[in-house]
């Protein structure tokens, strides 16, 4: 299945917001509340807050929602606030202001016992450094969340084995973390997060410390698991290639603020400012831009010379530029774009295709 088809199917299945943040702020420092009041009343900048109150703005006025089954990637440079933001979702960090709803619950209203229950049963988290328990075997590390919940040993081992099978670690159950490679340890961490069968996964740069080949393999494995299990995921990364590869949508952060949210195609083809433009400058558009974005509607197409559409090749509206180029190489005719029902909906000719490759340059 093509990337575009997968994206369209996932979007069509999304009907419920699982995560919602509204105007969330985090200001670090002993005078955070006064700094927050000053920000709201005087519109202070991050630098102003540091100078006047010796406080640091971690995240500023962050709002977004994540739909059921979506992989929502958050990316930015070091210090942009992405890791601070994700720790608000399970209240590892308390916000200075704003509202956070996860799975229909006001996370900020939960007492300690309720919050522990949500963390143990409904929200799983995978960190860059997994902090596996060195004295426990792989099986016992994966089963640890179930032990905390008081599950019997037979149940813990059954679930642990199933999760290890899913991440291709069958046969390593009795090994210790020190006997595993970095990539294998990350897979143990992912299996441990899956063991409690959470509704939401929070992944904070889980693959960033790995070699490129191992990283790509784990990305593939994660995407396959996500498709199989339908977990709603917030995935933190500093790597745009990674975000584009796995995300349904991407949020880009800068100085604690979200500066753009969109699909990979929207981020790459329509950056909102110079900061985003610098990020996407070197990204190839061939696998990210699709026929539905560049085609001319068939009833608006004005050919330079008479055209017989019956002789034209067809391509689905979810076809990417790479596929359209392959078709264009083999024909002198325009390409007719079809919808899911097979109906003709648009035209891509050579000029349209070249503009798509350029990225809409005037």
N, C-alpha and C positions, 0 to 999 in steps of 0.2 A: 504493500500500500504506500502511495506517495506521501511525503511529509504533509503536503497541503490537504490531502484527503483526511489524514489523521487529525489534523488541526480542526477541520470543519466538523468532523464527527464529534470530537471532544467538546467543541463549543456548543453543538446542538444538544448534547446531553446535559449541559450545565443549566440548572434552573434555580438552584438555591445557593445563597451566599453562606459559606461555612465560616469565613473570617471577615470581620469588618473592623477597621480602625477609622476613627473620626477625630480629626484635629488633635492628634497625640503629640505631646511635647515631653522631652526629658531634658532637664537641666541639672547638671551635677554641681554640687557645691553646698556649703553650709547656709548660703543665703538664697537658695533656689526659688523659694516662693516669692520673695521680693523681686527677684530677677524676672520671674514669670509675669508678675503684675506689671513690671516696667516694660516688658516686651509687648504685652497686649495694649497698654495705654500709650506707649511712646514709639512703638514699632522699632525697637532697638535691633541692631544687627548682632551677629554672633561675636564680632570683635568688640562691640559696645558692651555686651553683657560681660565679657571677660574683663574688660578694662574697669567697668564700674562696680561689678559685684564679685569679681574673681571666681566666676562660675563659668562652666563650659556647657554650651548647648550641644547635647548629644543627637537628638532628633528634633525637628521643628515642623509642627503643623502637618504631620503625616496622616493622610487619609487614603484608604484603598479598601477594596473587597476582593476576596478570593472565592471562586465558585467551586461547587462540589466536583471532585475529580480533577481539578486543575493543577498543573505544575506552574506555580507563580514564582519566577526568578527575580531576585533583587540583587542588583549589582552596582558597583561603584568602586572608587579607589579606596585604599586604606584610609581610615578616618572619616569616611563618608557617612557613617551611622548605620550601616546595614546590619551588623551583628548586634548593635545596641537595640535596633528595632525588633529583630526577631525574638530577642529575649523578653520582650514585653508580652508576646503572645501566650506564653505560659507563666508569666509574671515572675520570671527570675529577676527582672528589673521592674520596679514600680514607676509608673509614669508621673510626671509632674502635673500634667493636665491631659484631658481628652477621654475618649470612650473606646473600649475594646470589647468586642463580642466574638466569642468562639463557640461554634456549635450551638448557637442560640442562647448561650449563657453570658451574662455580664461578668467577665473575668475579674473585674475590679471589686465586685461585691462579694466574692467568695471568701468564706472564712478559711482558716488554715487546713482543717480537715477536708473541706470541699475541694480546695485547691490541690491537696495531695492526691485526692481521688481522681481529679481530672488529669493530673500529670501521669498517674500510674496507669490509667485505663483508656484515656481518649486522645492524649497528645504525646507522640513519641519524638525524641530529639536525637539527632546524629551530629556530633561535633567533628571538627577537623582532627583533634587529638582525642581518641575515644576513651582513654583512661580505663582500659580493660583491667580487670582485677588479676594481677600477675600470678596469684597463688591458686586461681581457679582454672579449670580446664575450659576449653572452648564451649563445650556443652553447658557447663555451669555458668559461664559468663552470659550466654544467651538466655538461660533460664532464670537468671537473677531477678528480673522484674516480676516474674511469676512467684518466685519465692517470697519476695517482699509482700505480695498480695495474699500469701498463705495458701497457694495452690499445692495439692499433694505432689509428691515426687514423680509419680507415674505420669501425671498430667504435664508437669514441667518438662520432663524428658521427651514426651511425645511432641509437644509444641516446639521444643528446641530442635529436635531432629527435623521436623517439617520446615522450619525456618532456615536451618543450615542447608537442607536440600535445595531450597529456593535460591540461595546465593552460591551454590556450587561448592560447598565445603564438606560434602559427604566424605567421610573417612578421616576427618581432622577433629572429630568430636573430643578425643581424649588428649589432644595436644594442648600445650600451654601457649599463651600469647607470645612469649619470647621465641617460640619455635616457628612463628609465622612471619611472612613478609609484611611490609606495610600495607599493600593492597589487600592481603588476606585479613589483616587486622581490621581494616575498614569494613570488610564484608561481615566480619563478626559483629561489628558495631551496628551495621544495618540490620542484621538478623536479630540482634538484641532489641532494637527499636520495633521491629515487626512482631516480636514475640507476644507483646501485650495487645496486639491487634488494634492499634490506635486508629481513630478516624482521621487524624491530622498528623503529618510528619513535618517537623522543622529540621532543616538540614543546613548547618552553618559551615560552609566551605569544606564539605566532607572529603573531597578528592584533591584539594589544592596542593597538598604536600607530596603527591605521588608523581612518578615518572609519566611522561605523556602517553605512552602506550598503555600502561596499567590504568591510567586515568580514563582513557577512552573506553577501555573494556568495562570499567565499572559504570561509566555513563550508560553504555549499552544495556548492562544488566539492570541498572536502576530504571531505565525507561521501560524495559520489558516487564519488570515487577510492577511498575506504576500502572501500565496498561492492564495487567492481569488483576491487580488488587483494587484499582480505582481509588487509591489514597489521594486525599487533598494534600498538596505539598507546597510549602514555602521553602525555596532553595536559594541560599545565599552564595554568591560567587563574586570574585573580582575579574573573572574571565568572560568577556563578551562572547567568544566562540562557544564556550560551555553553555551560557545562558541561551544563546540562539539555538543551540543543538537540542536542548531538552525542554525549553520553556514553552508553554502555551502563550503566556504573556511575560513581559519583562518590565520591571520598574527600575529606573536608573536614579541613583541617589548622589547628591553632591552637597557637602557641608550640612548634612543632617536633613536635607529636604529632598523630596521626590520631584525630579524635574521633568520626567516623562514616563508614562505607562502606555504600553502598546504591544501588539504582536511583534514577533521578530521582523516581519516584513515592514510593519509601520515604523519601527525603530530605525531600521536601516535606510529606508527610502524617504522618510519624512522626519528627520531629527529636528527637535524643537529649538535647539540653541547650539552654540559653538562647542559647549562641553560635550554634548551627545554627538555632535558632528565629528569631533576629534576621535571619539571612541569607535565610530563605525567607518571611519575613512578607509581603512584597509580591508574591510570585509567584502568578500565576493558576494554579488547579488544573484548569481546564477541559480542557487538552490533556495533563495529566499523570496524572490519576486515571482508572482504567479500570473497566469493568463488573465484572470478576472480583474487584475489591477491595471493592466496595460491595454487590454483590448478596446476597440471601438465598437459600441453597440451596433448590431448588424443593421438596424433601421436608420443609423446615423452615418454609416460608412459611405463616403463619396470616392469611388475609385478614379484614378487618373486615366484609366482606359477601361473598356468594357470587361467585365469579369463574369465567368461562368462558375458559380459556386459549386456546381455538381462535380467539377473536376478538382476541387480543392481538397487537400487533406484535412482531417478533423483532429482536434485535440480538446481534452476536457478542460474546463475553466480552472481546475486545480493543477494544471500542468505548470511546471516551473520553467524559468528562462532556459535552463540547460536543455530540457526536453524540446522546447520550441525551436531552439537553435538546431538541434539534430534534425528536426523536420524540415526547417527552412533550407538546410544544406541540400536536401534531396529533391526540391521542387522549385519551380518558378512561379507557382500560384500562391495566392494568399492562404493563410491558415484560418479555417473556420473553427470557432470555439463553441463547444457544446456544453449544455448543462447536464445535470444528473439524469434527466429523462431522455437525453439524446437530442434535444432540440437545439437548433442553431441560434446562438445568442450574441455572438460577436465575431470580430475580424482582427487578426494580427497580420499586418503586412511587414515588409522589410523595414520601412521607416519606423513603424511602431515598435518593432522588436529592437532596433538600434537605440531608440529613445529609452526603452526599458533597461537595456544594458548600461546606458549612460547614467541611469537613475533620475530621469526627468529633467536633465539639464536644459536650460533654455537655449 
